[in-house]
């Protein structure tokens, strides 16, 4: 193949867009399309090699895969090896488990399938996954397991018919992608059947005359084709964002744009000269290593930071990425791609040993991820030991269609049944902590808790929604409480802000999201109030416990990066929590008169901060559920308020 500088320049454009997108620069909200540009380039170059070798009668599958091993694995192994100590030192148990799974998936080129099962590419939690970017390697290598055999099967067909086969596959893949972008975006984004058209568009180009300038020497469209292509790519990078339905038809903009650049750019065109400039060619040469390095750097710095790193920090990390990329390109990629170094047998053996090693390390990490005491200091371990769940969570908490009937629900501790705690998963630890305190008074309580159960009382929930089981349980629980005269006090608690506004946006913003429609939000709020009205009407003493502040990260993460684990650990700025709770606070007047309101924020926060732990005692076990310790503080306040109104 004749070397084309402009293709390396196109690689540089793609990797720069990806790095700027993952760095969080909003101007480059569509930078993720750089992967599509990479796919087109890869499909074009690989297919050109295959077609050229087939025409010369010397194409070999074993030779093809040797080239892939030399190209992909050495630099990948270096990056994985570098990630290991940071993952071990910094990641919490659950995150270390997830990292270990991704290590196995990367080594088997199935990470796209793993990340598809875990979360969406644009979820805020994805920013903290050091190996998220390897999904594209999974897609590409899966493609190259299937594509060379296809080229062998169609080798006897005329060039035009081979092109038609590829065009047909493009149409099928694009149709699946368009369907998936609307109905299952995560599936469409990660999996080969809906991303294959990117690579196939590049492959089709390999059947066209590829001499630089072949198309650019004409007039009209052919003269300006590379400029049109560059503008299409630039438009996608600058205008697309996380809300753009992608891939699907929108993906044609960067992929067709890349195809136009490849087809029409040459050293004689303006675009060809721009992309063929020394700076862009230099970045293009190290683009694979740059792609490998950028995400672990960004993920680990975000993981260790108390807040989102600033633009200048991310820009600096971008420069570090390019520096590391140059080193690994010069001293790892280039030597291993030299086929005079190492025999084919040695290359495959080293590839197998390296992959097996990382699979074994991944398995060890997966099965020993809970051994956090091996990584935590004595002080951290002591605080972590206070971040406990209710020991009755497993047998007393319920969910699903075959839920635990209210009359059969757990009664915590011994004594006279006089209390009940009702709500979603936020009721579990509160019920346990309150039950412990009530036992000193010779009283016990009924725990009525249903997982992820949004308020639904007094409304009709469509049968096809995931709220239907929750609605049935809520109705049964209300009937039970109305008919049970022994229960005098009912404590109601929900993760109400999540039910009204959706999950908070990662660690950095708790502003209202669009996950819940205005209509649905209003119905949930009315159901929230209706529960209280109904219980008051039944003659119950009702205590409403507002949601405890959501903290910026899971408690173990905050603990591991706290400078003083046994001191006060900030969970969230009070101003951010006030933003999150603004609507509820404005509508508290709708709560029925006589209901006691207990706000954990008044117990966990001061004017500046809401705390995840104080004095070595953890208030949470994740980023929103109170620990038994935190729930105990709230339980004491409940008893004080009830006793203050009606001495028992």
C-alpha positions in Angstrom: 0.0 0.0 0.0 1.1 3.5 -0.7 1.4 5.5 2.5 -1.2 8.3 2.9 -0.2 11.0 5.3 -3.8 12.4 5.2 -5.2 9.2 6.7 -2.9 9.6 9.7 -4.0 13.2 9.9 -7.6 11.9 10.0 -6.7 9.6 12.8 -5.3 12.5 14.7 -8.6 14.4 14.3 -10.5 11.4 15.6 -8.4 10.8 18.7 -8.3 14.5 19.6 -12.1 14.7 19.4 -12.4 11.6 21.6 -9.9 12.9 24.2 -11.6 16.3 24.4 -15.0 14.7 24.7 -13.9 12.4 27.6 -12.1 15.3 29.2 -15.5 17.0 29.5 -15.1 20.0 27.2 -18.7 20.8 26.3 -17.7 22.4 23.0 -16.8 18.9 21.7 -20.0 17.2 22.9 -20.0 14.9 19.9 -16.4 14.0 20.2 -17.4 10.4 20.7 -17.9 10.1 16.9 -14.1 9.9 16.6 -14.6 6.2 17.2 -16.7 6.0 14.1 -14.0 7.7 12.1 -11.5 5.2 13.5 -13.8 2.4 12.4 -14.0 3.7 8.8 -10.3 4.1 8.6 -9.7 0.6 10.0 -12.2 -1.0 7.6 -10.6 0.8 4.7 -7.0 0.0 5.5 -7.5 -3.6 6.5 -9.7 -4.4 3.5 -7.2 -2.8 1.2 -4.5 -5.1 2.5 -6.8 -8.1 2.2 -7.9 -7.3 -1.4 -4.3 -6.4 -2.5 -3.0 -9.7 -1.1 -5.8 -11.7 -2.6 -5.1 -10.2 -6.0 -1.5 -11.2 -5.6 -2.6 -14.7 -4.5 -0.8 -14.5 -1.1 -3.6 -13.7 1.4 -3.3 -15.8 4.6 -5.6 -15.8 7.6 -2.7 -16.7 9.9 -0.7 -13.8 8.5 -3.6 -11.5 9.0 -4.1 -12.4 12.6 -0.4 -12.2 13.3 -0.5 -8.6 12.1 -3.5 -7.9 14.4 -1.7 -9.3 17.4 1.4 -7.2 16.7 -0.7 -4.1 16.2 -3.2 -4.4 19.2 -1.8 -6.4 22.1 1.6 -5.0 23.1 0.5 -1.5 23.8 -2.7 -2.7 25.3 -0.9 -5.0 27.7 1.4 -2.1 28.9 -1.6 0.1 29.6 -3.4 -2.7 31.5 -0.3 -3.5 33.5 0.0 0.2 34.5 -3.6 0.3 35.6 -3.2 -2.6 38.1 -1.5 -0.9 41.0 -3.8 2.2 40.9 -6.9 0.0 40.8 -5.6 -2.0 43.7 -4.8 1.0 45.8 -7.7 3.3 45.0 -10.8 1.4 44.0 -13.4 0.3 46.5 -14.4 -3.3 46.7 -17.3 -3.1 44.2 -15.3 -1.0 41.8 -12.4 -3.3 42.0 -14.7 -6.2 41.2 -16.0 -4.3 38.2 -12.5 -3.4 37.1 -11.5 -7.1 37.4 -14.4 -8.1 35.2 -13.4 -5.6 32.6 -9.8 -6.9 32.7 -11.1 -10.3 31.8 -13.4 -8.9 29.1 -10.6 -6.8 27.6 -8.4 -9.8 27.4 -11.0 -11.8 25.5 -12.2 -8.8 23.4 -15.7 -8.9 24.8 -15.6 -5.6 26.8 -18.2 -4.1 24.6 -20.6 -6.8 25.8 -19.6 -6.3 29.4 -20.2 -2.6 29.4 -23.4 -3.0 27.4 -24.7 -5.2 30.3 -23.5 -2.7 33.0 -24.5 0.8 31.9 -24.9 3.2 29.1 -21.9 4.8 27.5 -23.1 8.3 28.5 -24.0 7.4 32.1 -22.1 9.5 34.6 -20.8 6.4 36.3 -19.1 5.4 33.0 -16.6 8.3 33.4 -15.1 6.4 36.3 -14.4 3.1 34.4 -10.7 3.0 33.5 -11.2 0.5 30.7 -14.5 1.7 29.3 -12.9 2.8 26.0 -11.8 -0.8 25.2 -15.4 -1.5 24.0 -14.3 -0.3 20.6 -11.5 -2.8 20.5 -14.1 -5.5 21.3 -16.2 -4.4 18.3 -13.3 -4.2 16.0 -11.7 -7.5 16.9 -15.1 -9.3 16.7 -15.5 -7.8 13.3 -12.1 -9.1 12.2 -12.9 -12.6 13.3 -15.8 -12.7 10.9 -14.7 -10.4 8.0 -11.6 -12.1 6.6 -13.5 -15.4 6.3 -16.2 -13.5 4.4 -13.6 -12.1 2.1 -12.3 -15.6 1.4 -15.8 -16.9 0.7 -16.5 -14.1 -1.8 -13.0 -14.1 -3.4 -14.3 -15.6 -6.6 -17.0 -13.1 -7.1 -16.6 -10.1 -9.4 -15.5 -6.9 -7.7 -18.9 -5.3 -8.2 -20.7 -8.3 -6.6 -18.4 -8.2 -3.6 -19.2 -4.6 -3.2 -22.9 -5.3 -3.4 -22.6 -7.9 -0.6 -20.9 -5.3 1.6 -23.5 -2.7 0.7 -26.2 -5.1 1.7 -24.6 -5.7 5.0 -24.2 -1.9 5.6 -28.0 -1.5 5.0 -28.9 -4.3 7.4 -26.5 -3.0 10.1 -27.6 0.6 9.7 -31.3 -0.4 9.9 -30.6 -2.3 13.1 -28.6 0.7 14.4 -31.4 3.1 13.7 -33.9 0.8 15.4 -31.6 0.4 18.4 -30.8 4.1 18.7 -34.5 4.7 19.4 -35.6 1.5 21.3 -32.4 0.3 23.0 -29.6 3.0 22.8 -27.1 1.1 24.9 -27.4 -2.0 22.8 -27.0 -0.1 19.6 -24.0 1.8 20.8 -22.0 -1.2 22.0 -22.7 -4.2 19.9 -21.2 -5.3 16.6 -24.4 -5.8 14.6 -25.3 -2.2 15.1 -21.7 -0.8 14.7 -20.5 -3.0 11.8 -21.7 -0.6 9.2 -18.9 1.9 10.2 -16.2 -0.7 9.4 -18.1 -1.9 6.3 -18.3 1.7 4.8 -14.5 1.8 5.0 -14.3 -1.7 3.5 -16.3 -0.6 0.5 -13.8 2.1 -0.2 -11.1 -0.5 -0.6 -12.7 -1.7 -3.8 -12.4 1.7 -5.4 -9.2 3.1 -7.0 -7.2 4.4 -4.0 -4.4 6.4 -5.5 -4.2 9.8 -3.8 -5.7 12.5 -6.0 -7.6 9.9 -8.2 -10.9 11.6 -7.5 -9.6 15.0 -6.6 -8.3 15.7 -10.1 -11.8 16.1 -11.5 -14.2 19.0 -11.2 -17.2 19.9 -9.1 -18.1 17.5 -6.2 -15.0 15.4 -6.6 -12.7 18.4 -6.2 -14.4 19.5 -3.0 -15.4 16.0 -1.6 -12.7 15.9 1.0 -13.7 19.4 2.3 -17.3 18.3 2.5 -16.2 15.2 4.4 -14.2 17.2 6.9 -17.1 19.6 7.5 -19.4 16.7 8.1 -17.1 15.3 10.7 -16.6 18.7 12.3 -20.3 19.3 12.4 -20.9 16.0 14.2 -18.1 16.7 16.8 -19.3 20.2 17.5 -23.1 19.8 17.3 -23.9 16.2 18.5 -24.1 15.6 22.2 -25.2 12.8 24.6 -28.8 13.3 23.7 -28.3 12.7 20.0 -29.9 9.4 19.0 -26.8 7.4 18.2 -25.6 5.4 16.2 -28.2 5.0 13.5 -28.7 7.6 10.7 -26.9 10.3 12.7 -23.8 8.2 12.5 -23.7 8.6 8.7 -22.5 12.1 9.2 -19.1 11.2 10.6 -18.7 7.9 8.7 -19.7 9.3 5.3 -17.5 12.3 6.2 -14.5 10.1 6.9 -15.2 8.1 3.7 -15.2 11.4 1.6 -11.9 12.4 3.2 -10.3 9.0 2.4 -11.7 9.0 -1.1 -11.0 12.5 -2.2 -8.1 13.9 -0.1 -4.6 14.0 -1.5 -1.4 16.0 -1.1 -2.7 18.4 -3.7 -5.9 19.4 -1.9 -6.3 21.9 0.9 -7.7 19.2 3.2 -5.0 16.8 2.2 -2.3 19.3 3.0 -3.9 20.2 6.3 -4.3 16.6 7.4 -0.9 15.8 6.1 0.8 18.4 8.2 3.6 17.2 10.5 1.8 17.9 13.8 -1.4 16.0 12.8 0.6 13.2 11.2 2.7 12.9 14.3 -0.5 12.6 16.5 -2.0 10.2 14.0 1.0 7.9 14.3 0.6 7.7 18.1 -3.2 7.8 18.0 -3.7 4.1 19.0 -1.6 4.6 22.1 -3.2 7.9 22.9 -6.6 6.3 22.7 -5.4 3.5 25.1 -3.9 5.9 27.7 -6.5 8.7 27.9 -9.4 7.0 29.6 -7.5 5.4 32.5 -5.8 8.7 33.2 -9.2 10.6 33.2 -11.0 7.9 35.1 -8.4 7.6 37.9 -8.1 11.4 38.4 -11.9 11.7 38.6 -12.0 8.8 41.0 -9.5 10.4 43.3 -10.9 14.0 43.0 -13.4 15.4 45.5 -15.1 17.2 42.6 -14.9 17.2 38.8 -11.4 18.3 37.7 -11.2 21.7 36.0 -10.6 22.2 32.3 -7.0 23.1 32.9 -6.4 19.9 34.8 -8.0 17.8 32.1 -6.0 19.7 29.4 -2.8 18.9 31.2 -3.8 15.3 31.4 -4.4 15.4 27.7 -0.8 16.5 27.2 0.3 13.7 29.5 -1.7 11.3 27.4 0.1 12.4 24.2 3.5 12.1 26.0 2.8 8.6 27.2 1.4 7.7 23.8 4.7 8.8 22.1 6.7 6.6 24.6 4.6 3.5 24.1 4.4 4.1 20.3 8.2 4.4 20.0 9.3 1.7 22.5 6.4 -0.7 22.4 4.2 -0.4 19.2 7.0 0.2 16.7 9.4 -2.6 17.8 6.6 -5.2 18.0 5.2 -4.3 14.6 8.6 -5.0 13.0 8.1 -8.5 11.6 11.9 -9.1 11.7 11.6 -9.1 15.5 10.2 -12.3 16.8 8.8 -15.2 14.9 5.1 -15.8 14.3 5.1 -18.6 16.9 6.7 -16.3 19.5 4.2 -13.5 18.8 1.2 -15.8 19.2 2.7 -17.4 22.3 3.4 -14.0 24.0 -0.1 -12.9 23.0 -1.6 -16.0 24.6 0.5 -15.8 27.8 -0.3 -12.0 28.2 -4.0 -12.5 27.7 -4.1 -15.5 30.1 -2.1 -13.6 32.7 -4.6 -10.7 32.7 -7.5 -13.1 32.8 -6.0 -14.8 35.9 -5.4 -11.4 37.5 -9.0 -10.5 36.7 -10.3 -13.6 38.3 -8.2 -13.1 41.4 -9.5 -9.5 41.7 -13.0 -10.6 41.1 -13.0 -13.3 43.9 -10.9 -11.3 46.4 -12.3 -7.8 45.8 -13.9 -7.7 49.3 -10.5 -7.9 50.9 -10.4 -4.2 51.4 -8.7 -4.6 54.7 -5.5 -5.5 52.8 -5.6 -2.1 51.1 -7.1 0.1 53.8 -5.3 1.6 56.8 -6.3 0.7 60.3 -8.2 4.0 60.7 -10.1 3.5 57.4 -11.0 -0.1 58.3 -12.3 1.1 61.7 -14.6 3.7 60.1 -15.6 1.3 57.3 -16.8 -1.2 60.0 -19.4 1.4 61.1 -20.8 1.6 57.5 -23.2 -1.3 58.1 -26.5 -2.4 56.6 -29.4 -3.8 58.6 -28.7 -7.4 59.4 -32.4 -8.0 58.7 -32.3 -6.5 55.1 -32.1 -9.9 53.5 -35.1 -11.5 55.1 -37.3 -8.5 55.9 -37.0 -6.3 52.8 -39.2 -7.4 49.8 -39.8 -6.8 46.1 -41.3 -8.4 43.0 -44.6 -9.9 42.2 -44.2 -12.5 45.0 -43.6 -10.0 47.7 -43.7 -10.7 51.4 -47.3 -10.0 52.5 -47.7 -7.2 55.1 -49.3 -9.4 57.7 -46.2 -11.7 57.4 -43.7 -8.9 57.4 -40.9 -8.8 60.1 -41.6 -7.6 63.6 -38.3 -6.3 64.9 -37.3 -6.9 68.5 -39.7 -8.0 71.3 -42.4 -6.3 73.2 -45.7 -4.7 72.3 -46.4 -4.1 68.7 -47.1 -0.4 68.5 -45.0 1.0 65.5 -44.5 0.4 61.8 -42.0 1.8 59.4 -43.3 2.0 55.8 -41.5 2.9 52.6 -39.0 1.9 50.0 -35.4 0.7 50.6 -34.7 3.8 52.7 -37.0 2.3 55.3 -34.8 -0.8 56.0 -32.0 0.6 58.1 -34.3 3.1 59.8 -36.7 0.3 60.8 -33.8 -1.7 62.3 -32.3 1.2 64.2 -35.7 2.4 65.5 -36.6 -1.2 66.5 -33.4 -1.4 68.7 -34.3 1.9 70.5 -38.0 0.9 71.0 -37.0 -2.4 72.6 -35.8 -0.4 75.6 -39.4 0.8 76.0 -40.9 -2.7 75.7 -42.2 -1.9 72.2 -41.5 -3.4 68.7 -42.3 -2.4 65.2 -43.4 -3.9 61.9 -41.1 -3.3 58.9 -42.9 -2.7 55.7 -40.4 -2.0 52.9 -40.4 -2.6 49.2 -37.4 -2.1 47.0 -37.4 0.9 44.5 -41.1 1.5 45.3 -42.1 4.9 44.1 -45.2 6.4 45.8 -48.3 4.9 44.1 -51.1 5.0 46.6 -54.4 6.3 45.3 -53.5 6.2 41.6 -53.9 3.8 38.7 -50.6 2.3 37.6 -50.6 0.7 34.0 -50.0 -3.0 34.2 -47.1 -2.9 31.8 -45.0 -0.6 34.0 -42.4 -1.7 36.6 -44.4 0.0 39.3 -47.3 -2.5 39.2 -45.9 -4.8 41.9 -45.1 -1.9 44.1 -48.6 -0.5 43.7 -50.2 -3.8 44.7 -47.9 -4.1 47.7 -48.6 -0.4 48.7 -52.4 -1.1 48.6 -52.0 -4.2 50.7 -49.8 -2.5 53.2 -52.2 0.4 53.6 -55.1 -2.0 54.1 -53.1 -3.9 56.7 -52.2 -0.7 58.7 -55.8 0.4 58.6 -57.0 -2.9 60.1 -54.2 -3.3 62.7 -55.4 -1.4 65.8 -52.2 -2.3 67.8 -50.1 -0.1 65.5 -50.3 3.5 66.8 -47.3 5.2 65.1 -46.4 4.9 61.4 -43.1 6.2 60.2 -43.1 6.9 56.4 -39.9 7.4 54.4 -39.0 7.3 50.7 -36.1 8.2 48.5 -38.5 10.8 47.3 -36.1 12.9 45.3 -35.0 10.0 43.2 -38.7 9.1 42.6 -39.5 12.7 41.6 -36.5 13.7 39.6 -34.5 10.5 38.8 -31.1 9.6 39.9 -28.7 12.4 40.7 -26.1 13.1 37.9 -23.1 11.3 39.1 -20.9 12.8 41.8 -20.9 16.4 40.7 -24.4 17.7 40.2 -27.7 17.0 42.0 -29.8 19.2 39.7 -33.1 18.0 38.5 -33.0 15.6 35.6 -35.5 14.7 32.9 -35.9 11.1 33.9 -39.4 11.6 35.2 -42.0 13.5 33.2 -43.9 16.5 34.8 -47.1 14.5 34.7 -45.6 11.4 36.4 -43.8 13.6 38.9 -47.1 15.2 39.9 -48.8 11.9 40.3 -46.0 10.5 42.5 -46.1 13.6 44.7 -49.9 13.3 45.1 -49.5 9.6 46.1 -46.8 10.6 48.6 -49.2 13.1 50.2 -52.1 10.6 49.9 -50.3 8.0 52.0 -50.0 10.5 54.8 -53.6 11.7 54.5 -54.9 8.1 54.6 -52.9 7.1 57.7 -53.9 10.3 59.5 -57.6 9.5 58.6 -57.1 6.0 60.2 -56.2 7.6 63.4 -52.5 6.9 63.3 -49.7 9.1 64.6 -47.7 9.7 61.5 -44.0 10.6 61.2 -42.6 11.6 57.8 -38.9 11.2 57.5 -37.6 13.2 54.6 -34.9 11.7 52.4 -31.4 11.8 53.9 -29.0 13.9 51.7 -27.6 12.1 48.8 -23.8 12.3 48.9 -21.4 12.9 46.0 -20.0 9.4 45.9 -20.4 6.0 47.6 -19.2 6.2 51.2 -16.3 3.7 50.7 -14.9 5.9 47.9 -15.1 9.1 50.0 -13.5 7.2 52.9 -10.5 5.9 50.9 -9.6 9.4 49.7 -10.3 11.3 52.9 -7.2 12.9 54.4 -8.5 12.2 57.9 -10.7 9.1 57.9 -11.7 9.5 61.5 -12.6 13.2 61.1 -15.6 14.8 59.4 -15.9 13.5 55.9 -17.9 15.9 53.6 -20.5 14.1 51.5 -22.1 17.0 49.6 -22.2 20.8 49.7 -25.4 22.0 51.5 -26.2 24.4 48.6 -26.3 21.5 46.1 -28.6 19.6 48.4 -30.8 22.6 48.8 -31.2 22.7 45.0 -32.1 19.1 44.9 -34.8 19.6 47.6 -36.1 22.9 46.5 -39.5 21.7 45.1 -40.3 19.5 48.0 -39.5 22.2 50.5 -41.8 24.6 48.7 -44.7 22.1 48.9 -44.3 20.9 52.5 -47.4 22.9 53.3 -49.4 20.2 51.5 -48.4 17.7 54.1 -51.5 17.0 56.4 -51.6 18.9 59.6 -50.4 16.9 62.6 -47.8 14.9 60.7 -44.4 15.1 62.4 -41.7 15.9 59.9 -38.1 14.8 60.6 -35.4 16.0 58.2 -32.1 14.1 58.3 -30.4 17.1 56.7 -30.9 19.0 59.9 -29.0 16.2 61.7 -26.3 15.5 59.1 -25.6 19.0 57.7 -24.4 22.4 58.8 -24.7 25.6 56.8 -21.9 24.6 54.5 -21.8 20.8 54.2 -23.7 17.6 54.6 -21.5 15.0 56.1 -21.0 11.4 55.2 -19.3 10.6 58.5 -18.3 12.4 61.7 -15.9 11.4 64.4 -15.1 8.0 62.8 -18.8 7.0 62.5 -20.3 6.4 59.0 -23.7 7.8 58.3 -24.1 5.9 54.9 -23.1 2.7 53.3 -23.4 3.9 49.7 -24.3 7.3 48.2 -27.9 7.5 49.5 -28.8 4.8 52.0 -28.1 5.6 55.7 -26.0 3.1 57.6 -27.4 1.7 60.8 -25.4 4.4 62.6 -26.9 7.2 60.5 -30.4 5.7 60.9 -29.9 5.5 64.6 -29.4 9.3 64.8 -32.6 9.8 62.9 -34.4 7.2 65.0 -33.5 9.1 68.2 -34.9 12.3 66.7 -38.1 10.4 65.8 -38.6 9.2 69.4 -37.8 12.6 70.8 -40.4 14.2 68.6 -43.1 11.6 69.3 -42.4 11.7 73.0 -42.5 15.4 73.0 -45.9 15.5 71.5 -47.4 12.4 73.2 -45.5 11.1 76.2 -45.7 7.3 76.0 
